[in-house]
Amino acid sequence: MADLSPLPDGQTPKHRLLVVDDDAALLDELRLLLQMAGYEVVTAANGRDALDLASKLHPDLIILDVRMPPPDGREVLRQLRQERNTWTPVILLTVVGTPAERALSLHEGADDYLNKPFDRVELLARVEAVLRRAQRSHPPLSNFRRLAAGELTLDRQARQVSLGGQPVALTPRSIHVLEYLMLHPQEIITRERLLEQVWGWAQSIEVEARVVDNLIARLRREIKDDARQPRFIQTMTGQGYCFIADVEGQT
């Protein structure tokens, strides 16, 4: 059963969101949270209703739980992307999420991935960021095999990077970090988020800073990016990193 929830009196919706989760309590909480943030919210408790509503109501973004009775979130995503050729932005939610699972989700066409339990403010930030990207790139960057930013190219399938047509030797983790940054251009990515998404764990602030900063420093050297006058990766003091170049998806 689906629910189309109105906004509080007098508010004009920023966007229409479809939220899908078989946890009724969480679904109600997310509906209220997103309504308070100014969104029109449509809810569904299973994958079949989600597919039906996506076709009928054309939401601006779908927040989709992975672990549901069949069809689960990943099957819904595959049907949207492959069978229905629908490029509505999708944020996946799940209780478990290894780096391999996150990478698979992005390759299948998810625009972002959030592991439960998650901070509600972080969810709102991800929603805003994904909606901004969707206005610039359609279909989403996650749908393309290659990502290009000027002379820098990343082949996501072959896991190869080139600069000016010349191959760049990077470690698998460096490629994963570069891929995540390029999939989220113009968005500030915190060290904690990179650790969660790429490493799959979080430690103390000191460890986070050391591990991530060292990898970013090596990555910059390999792609010839000057931290003082960056072309690709800019340090956002006290916040994290941002891929500042425009990114184009290529088949």
Contacts in CASP RR format, 6 or more apart in sequence:
PFRMAT RR
TARGET T0000
AUTHOR 0000-0000-0000
METHOD contacts of the structure
MODEL  1
MADLSPLPDGQTPKHRLLVVDDDAALLDELRLLLQMAGYEVVTAANGRDA
LDLASKLHPDLIILDVRMPPPDGREVLRQLRQERNTWTPVILLTVVGTPA
ERALSLHEGADDYLNKPFDRVELLARVEAVLRRAQRSHPPLSNFRRLAAG
ELTLDRQARQVSLGGQPVALTPRSIHVLEYLMLHPQEIITRERLLEQVWG
WAQSIEVEARVVDNLIARLRREIKDDARQPRFIQTMTGQGYCFIADVEGQ
T
1 44 0 8 1.000
1 45 0 8 1.000
1 49 0 8 1.000
2 42 0 8 1.000
2 43 0 8 1.000
2 44 0 8 1.000
2 45 0 8 1.000
2 49 0 8 1.000
2 52 0 8 1.000
2 53 0 8 1.000
3 31 0 8 1.000
3 42 0 8 1.000
3 43 0 8 1.000
3 44 0 8 1.000
4 40 0 8 1.000
4 41 0 8 1.000
4 42 0 8 1.000
4 43 0 8 1.000
4 57 0 8 1.000
5 31 0 8 1.000
5 35 0 8 1.000
5 40 0 8 1.000
5 41 0 8 1.000
5 42 0 8 1.000
5 43 0 8 1.000
6 40 0 8 1.000
7 13 0 8 1.000
7 35 0 8 1.000
7 38 0 8 1.000
7 39 0 8 1.000
7 40 0 8 1.000
8 35 0 8 1.000
8 36 0 8 1.000
11 38 0 8 1.000
13 38 0 8 1.000
13 39 0 8 1.000
13 40 0 8 1.000
14 37 0 8 1.000
14 38 0 8 1.000
14 39 0 8 1.000
15 39 0 8 1.000
15 40 0 8 1.000
15 59 0 8 1.000
15 60 0 8 1.000
15 61 0 8 1.000
15 131 0 8 1.000
16 39 0 8 1.000
16 40 0 8 1.000
16 41 0 8 1.000
16 42 0 8 1.000
16 57 0 8 1.000
16 58 0 8 1.000
16 59 0 8 1.000
16 60 0 8 1.000
17 34 0 8 1.000
17 39 0 8 1.000
17 40 0 8 1.000
17 41 0 8 1.000
17 42 0 8 1.000
17 59 0 8 1.000
17 60 0 8 1.000
17 61 0 8 1.000
17 62 0 8 1.000
17 63 0 8 1.000
17 127 0 8 1.000
18 42 0 8 1.000
18 43 0 8 1.000
18 44 0 8 1.000
18 50 0 8 1.000
18 53 0 8 1.000
18 54 0 8 1.000
18 57 0 8 1.000
18 59 0 8 1.000
18 61 0 8 1.000
18 62 0 8 1.000
18 63 0 8 1.000
19 27 0 8 1.000
19 30 0 8 1.000
19 31 0 8 1.000
19 34 0 8 1.000
19 41 0 8 1.000
19 42 0 8 1.000
19 43 0 8 1.000
19 44 0 8 1.000
19 62 0 8 1.000
19 63 0 8 1.000
20 43 0 8 1.000
20 44 0 8 1.000
20 45 0 8 1.000
20 46 0 8 1.000
20 47 0 8 1.000
20 49 0 8 1.000
20 50 0 8 1.000
20 62 0 8 1.000
20 63 0 8 1.000
20 64 0 8 1.000
20 65 0 8 1.000
20 68 0 8 1.000
20 73 0 8 1.000
20 76 0 8 1.000
21 27 0 8 1.000
21 30 0 8 1.000
21 45 0 8 1.000
21 65 0 8 1.000
21 68 0 8 1.000
21 93 0 8 1.000
22 45 0 8 1.000
22 46 0 8 1.000
22 65 0 8 1.000
22 68 0 8 1.000
22 69 0 8 1.000
23 65 0 8 1.000
24 45 0 8 1.000
27 43 0 8 1.000
27 45 0 8 1.000
30 41 0 8 1.000
30 43 0 8 1.000
30 63 0 8 1.000
30 123 0 8 1.000
31 41 0 8 1.000
31 43 0 8 1.000
33 120 0 8 1.000
33 123 0 8 1.000
33 124 0 8 1.000
34 41 0 8 1.000
34 124 0 8 1.000
34 127 0 8 1.000
35 41 0 8 1.000
37 124 0 8 1.000
37 127 0 8 1.000
39 127 0 8 1.000
42 53 0 8 1.000
42 57 0 8 1.000
42 59 0 8 1.000
44 50 0 8 1.000
44 53 0 8 1.000
46 68 0 8 1.000
46 69 0 8 1.000
47 68 0 8 1.000
47 71 0 8 1.000
47 72 0 8 1.000
47 73 0 8 1.000
47 75 0 8 1.000
47 76 0 8 1.000
48 71 0 8 1.000
50 62 0 8 1.000
50 64 0 8 1.000
50 73 0 8 1.000
50 76 0 8 1.000
51 71 0 8 1.000
51 76 0 8 1.000
51 79 0 8 1.000
51 80 0 8 1.000
51 84 0 8 1.000
53 59 0 8 1.000
54 62 0 8 1.000
54 80 0 8 1.000
54 84 0 8 1.000
54 86 0 8 1.000
54 88 0 8 1.000
55 84 0 8 1.000
55 86 0 8 1.000
58 88 0 8 1.000
59 88 0 8 1.000
60 88 0 8 1.000
60 89 0 8 1.000
60 131 0 8 1.000
60 134 0 8 1.000
61 88 0 8 1.000
61 89 0 8 1.000
61 90 0 8 1.000
61 91 0 8 1.000
61 127 0 8 1.000
61 130 0 8 1.000
61 131 0 8 1.000
61 134 0 8 1.000
62 80 0 8 1.000
62 88 0 8 1.000
62 89 0 8 1.000
62 90 0 8 1.000
62 91 0 8 1.000
63 90 0 8 1.000
63 91 0 8 1.000
63 93 0 8 1.000
63 123 0 8 1.000
63 127 0 8 1.000
64 73 0 8 1.000
64 76 0 8 1.000
64 77 0 8 1.000
64 90 0 8 1.000
64 91 0 8 1.000
64 92 0 8 1.000
64 93 0 8 1.000
65 73 0 8 1.000
65 92 0 8 1.000
65 93 0 8 1.000
65 94 0 8 1.000
66 72 0 8 1.000
66 73 0 8 1.000
66 74 0 8 1.000
66 92 0 8 1.000
66 93 0 8 1.000
66 94 0 8 1.000
66 105 0 8 1.000
67 73 0 8 1.000
67 94 0 8 1.000
67 95 0 8 1.000
71 79 0 8 1.000
73 92 0 8 1.000
74 92 0 8 1.000
74 105 0 8 1.000
74 108 0 8 1.000
77 90 0 8 1.000
77 92 0 8 1.000
77 105 0 8 1.000
77 108 0 8 1.000
77 109 0 8 1.000
77 110 0 8 1.000
78 108 0 8 1.000
80 86 0 8 1.000
80 88 0 8 1.000
80 90 0 8 1.000
81 87 0 8 1.000
81 108 0 8 1.000
81 109 0 8 1.000
81 143 0 8 1.000
87 138 0 8 1.000
87 139 0 8 1.000
87 140 0 8 1.000
87 143 0 8 1.000
89 111 0 8 1.000
89 130 0 8 1.000
89 131 0 8 1.000
89 133 0 8 1.000
89 134 0 8 1.000
89 140 0 8 1.000
90 109 0 8 1.000
90 110 0 8 1.000
90 111 0 8 1.000
91 110 0 8 1.000
91 111 0 8 1.000
91 112 0 8 1.000
91 113 0 8 1.000
91 114 0 8 1.000
91 123 0 8 1.000
91 126 0 8 1.000
91 127 0 8 1.000
91 130 0 8 1.000
92 105 0 8 1.000
92 110 0 8 1.000
92 112 0 8 1.000
92 113 0 8 1.000
92 114 0 8 1.000
93 114 0 8 1.000
93 115 0 8 1.000
93 116 0 8 1.000
93 118 0 8 1.000
94 101 0 8 1.000
94 113 0 8 1.000
94 115 0 8 1.000
94 116 0 8 1.000
95 115 0 8 1.000
95 116 0 8 1.000
96 115 0 8 1.000
97 113 0 8 1.000
97 115 0 8 1.000
97 200 0 8 1.000
98 200 0 8 1.000
99 176 0 8 1.000
99 197 0 8 1.000
99 198 0 8 1.000
99 199 0 8 1.000
99 200 0 8 1.000
102 113 0 8 1.000
102 197 0 8 1.000
103 176 0 8 1.000
103 179 0 8 1.000
105 113 0 8 1.000
106 113 0 8 1.000
106 142 0 8 1.000
106 179 0 8 1.000
106 183 0 8 1.000
107 142 0 8 1.000
107 156 0 8 1.000
109 140 0 8 1.000
109 142 0 8 1.000
109 143 0 8 1.000
110 142 0 8 1.000
111 130 0 8 1.000
111 133 0 8 1.000
111 134 0 8 1.000
111 140 0 8 1.000
111 142 0 8 1.000
112 126 0 8 1.000
112 129 0 8 1.000
112 130 0 8 1.000
112 184 0 8 1.000
113 197 0 8 1.000
114 122 0 8 1.000
114 123 0 8 1.000
114 126 0 8 1.000
115 196 0 8 1.000
129 184 0 8 1.000
129 187 0 8 1.000
132 186 0 8 1.000
132 187 0 8 1.000
133 140 0 8 1.000
133 141 0 8 1.000
133 184 0 8 1.000
133 185 0 8 1.000
133 186 0 8 1.000
133 187 0 8 1.000
134 140 0 8 1.000
137 247 0 8 1.000
137 249 0 8 1.000
141 147 0 8 1.000
141 182 0 8 1.000
141 183 0 8 1.000
141 185 0 8 1.000
141 247 0 8 1.000
141 249 0 8 1.000
142 183 0 8 1.000
144 156 0 8 1.000
144 249 0 8 1.000
144 250 0 8 1.000
144 251 0 8 1.000
145 155 0 8 1.000
145 156 0 8 1.000
145 157 0 8 1.000
145 250 0 8 1.000
145 251 0 8 1.000
146 153 0 8 1.000
146 154 0 8 1.000
146 155 0 8 1.000
146 156 0 8 1.000
146 249 0 8 1.000
146 250 0 8 1.000
146 251 0 8 1.000
147 153 0 8 1.000
147 154 0 8 1.000
147 156 0 8 1.000
147 179 0 8 1.000
147 182 0 8 1.000
147 183 0 8 1.000
147 247 0 8 1.000
147 248 0 8 1.000
147 249 0 8 1.000
147 250 0 8 1.000
148 154 0 8 1.000
148 247 0 8 1.000
148 248 0 8 1.000
148 249 0 8 1.000
148 250 0 8 1.000
149 182 0 8 1.000
149 185 0 8 1.000
149 232 0 8 1.000
149 243 0 8 1.000
149 245 0 8 1.000
149 246 0 8 1.000
149 247 0 8 1.000
149 248 0 8 1.000
150 245 0 8 1.000
150 246 0 8 1.000
151 163 0 8 1.000
151 164 0 8 1.000
151 165 0 8 1.000
152 161 0 8 1.000
152 162 0 8 1.000
152 163 0 8 1.000
152 164 0 8 1.000
152 223 0 8 1.000
152 232 0 8 1.000
152 245 0 8 1.000
153 161 0 8 1.000
153 162 0 8 1.000
153 163 0 8 1.000
153 164 0 8 1.000
153 165 0 8 1.000
153 250 0 8 1.000
154 160 0 8 1.000
154 161 0 8 1.000
154 175 0 8 1.000
154 178 0 8 1.000
154 179 0 8 1.000
154 182 0 8 1.000
155 161 0 8 1.000
155 162 0 8 1.000
156 179 0 8 1.000
159 172 0 8 1.000
159 175 0 8 1.000
160 167 0 8 1.000
161 167 0 8 1.000
161 168 0 8 1.000
161 170 0 8 1.000
161 175 0 8 1.000
161 178 0 8 1.000
161 222 0 8 1.000
161 223 0 8 1.000
162 168 0 8 1.000
163 223 0 8 1.000
163 224 0 8 1.000
168 222 0 8 1.000
168 223 0 8 1.000
169 222 0 8 1.000
170 178 0 8 1.000
170 219 0 8 1.000
170 222 0 8 1.000
173 198 0 8 1.000
173 199 0 8 1.000
173 215 0 8 1.000
174 215 0 8 1.000
174 218 0 8 1.000
174 219 0 8 1.000
174 222 0 8 1.000
176 198 0 8 1.000
177 194 0 8 1.000
177 198 0 8 1.000
177 215 0 8 1.000
177 216 0 8 1.000
177 219 0 8 1.000
178 219 0 8 1.000
178 223 0 8 1.000
180 189 0 8 1.000
180 194 0 8 1.000
180 197 0 8 1.000
180 198 0 8 1.000
181 189 0 8 1.000
181 233 0 8 1.000
181 241 0 8 1.000
181 242 0 8 1.000
181 243 0 8 1.000
182 243 0 8 1.000
182 247 0 8 1.000
183 247 0 8 1.000
184 243 0 8 1.000
185 243 0 8 1.000
185 244 0 8 1.000
185 245 0 8 1.000
185 246 0 8 1.000
185 247 0 8 1.000
186 242 0 8 1.000
186 243 0 8 1.000
186 244 0 8 1.000
187 242 0 8 1.000
187 243 0 8 1.000
188 236 0 8 1.000
188 239 0 8 1.000
188 240 0 8 1.000
188 241 0 8 1.000
188 242 0 8 1.000
189 240 0 8 1.000
189 241 0 8 1.000
189 242 0 8 1.000
190 239 0 8 1.000
190 240 0 8 1.000
191 208 0 8 1.000
191 209 0 8 1.000
191 212 0 8 1.000
191 213 0 8 1.000
191 240 0 8 1.000
191 241 0 8 1.000
192 202 0 8 1.000
192 208 0 8 1.000
194 212 0 8 1.000
194 241 0 8 1.000
195 201 0 8 1.000
195 202 0 8 1.000
195 203 0 8 1.000
195 208 0 8 1.000
195 211 0 8 1.000
195 212 0 8 1.000
196 202 0 8 1.000
199 211 0 8 1.000
202 208 0 8 1.000
203 211 0 8 1.000
216 233 0 8 1.000
216 235 0 8 1.000
216 241 0 8 1.000
217 227 0 8 1.000
219 225 0 8 1.000
219 233 0 8 1.000
220 226 0 8 1.000
220 227 0 8 1.000
220 230 0 8 1.000
220 232 0 8 1.000
220 233 0 8 1.000
223 232 0 8 1.000
225 231 0 8 1.000
225 232 0 8 1.000
225 233 0 8 1.000
227 233 0 8 1.000
227 235 0 8 1.000
230 244 0 8 1.000
231 244 0 8 1.000
231 245 0 8 1.000
232 243 0 8 1.000
232 244 0 8 1.000
232 245 0 8 1.000
233 241 0 8 1.000
233 242 0 8 1.000
233 243 0 8 1.000
233 244 0 8 1.000
234 241 0 8 1.000
234 242 0 8 1.000
234 243 0 8 1.000
234 244 0 8 1.000
235 241 0 8 1.000
236 242 0 8 1.000
END
